[in-house]
């Protein structure tokens, strides 16, 4: 083979190696335009607020205000607390649901379960939230039933507080927990559980030592999705909280309304930092859990 | 002799399908016992019922004289090597093997010792720290066996454990398994559809078909004295000739097949001396059919004609038609096949000792 031919050949192999790159282009462009450019704008705006007078001037004022005022830290606390509550409850409800659905043998029933679980996604979040408000208000169906059964004397407050937000958020985000967990449970072959039982594990030990560790990746994925969606959610906390529960997304809305763009940018960036931090932290925790298990051997 | 496992008329129905139909077995202590049959014959279901992974529809399972039908798998003194091994992918080799010991709360220094010992036993010392996905097929196989054996079960159940291996590795593992069983002395119950595997490894074999046990015996008994047509056909190969009993004496039975009178030693008659006139099937294995000079002094001997000849390496297969139109397959060593060519006349025959008479 001549040098020229070899070069042509290597060119061809390079071209072949990168031939799928154009497929990435739309996603990369979108991500660049919509995400990274916007992020750059946000960062800029957080330190160059447009003053009424005209020319932007560099200032740390927005950052300083956020980081030194205890109120804003309490809002961060409320937001994280909401994320933890919603994620925890979604997991407690979603894991058994996913497990049960993956055990359904008859295709018809499995389809019914899918439709029941995932159809609400097709309905707007606003509509579903208003639905929950109707159900949970003082004169709503839930309070009516509880009072008819004489379980309570006075109607209990189920909306315009954290309880209401959590109930509605868990309902809205449940499919995002169930789906990843279901997909990993579906990959488990029954013989692993049989092997555990054959080796002396009862049902609980089999779950604890085989099923749970093998489904952990699904649990982590589902939890991360639910958590990040919860802390950045706006419509449901806004409506169900009735202005009484302030979270970060609410701050952004308030400051945008007040054309306080610098401060809104700071809160937006902080929300992003929180989400990324939680993702990184949870990934690291899982890896450490696996590593600890290795060491204890 | 002590029985480790006994099945008393055990049946298993899945809906309307009868997977296992009133199977009774006794398996002796320290025995290498195989359940052999085609797929769907109920052998795996039978094994799973012994291990407690399937609950019998009827009948009882006994382990060392105790009825264990209602005992769940995690409290039975049996351990299983699964067909697809079912090693835990999230655990190391060490933790896979230690799984059962940890559940029994064995002290950790004893666990390390036992795991090391069993790794030595399966010839993989020092493999404890490996991940399952780092092992080859044969190594996974051994770890699966080690994981079961480390619990010192009364009975080790093996569900076609060599099925996924290539032929060469399979032959090697067969020899190793047999040697291993010899060393540890544990009762092995081995499920396979591979008759060669069952014949080479087993002390005794139960041949199963359609959920029933057709015959139980040593490899030799099953091969040389099949009790049913299914067994004769499934283990090795056989020529089947349909006829009627023409005469029966103290040491021989004569069967008339299309005018040929075939003599069988009475110990080859499956169901004891039959009545004269009874319809029977004569079974002769191809390798027992002698051709030409070799057939000169056998008792059952006729003139025939070679139909065709197939060279198969060490042996040559010839299809021969006897005078009255009976077609036979003969398998002869290739140095005895010199004169065989299609259309040539040939003498074909076999001894009464190789003539099996099956009830029809």
Interface residues (C-beta under 8 A of the other chain):
Chain A: X189 X191 X192 X194 X195 X196 X197 X198 X199 X200 X201 X202 X205 X209 X210 X213 X214 X294 X297
Chain B: X51 X52 X53 X72 X73 X74 X75 X78 X79 X80 X82 X83 X84 X86 X87 X88 X89 X90 X92 X94 X95 X98 X99 X100 X103 X104 X147 X148 X151
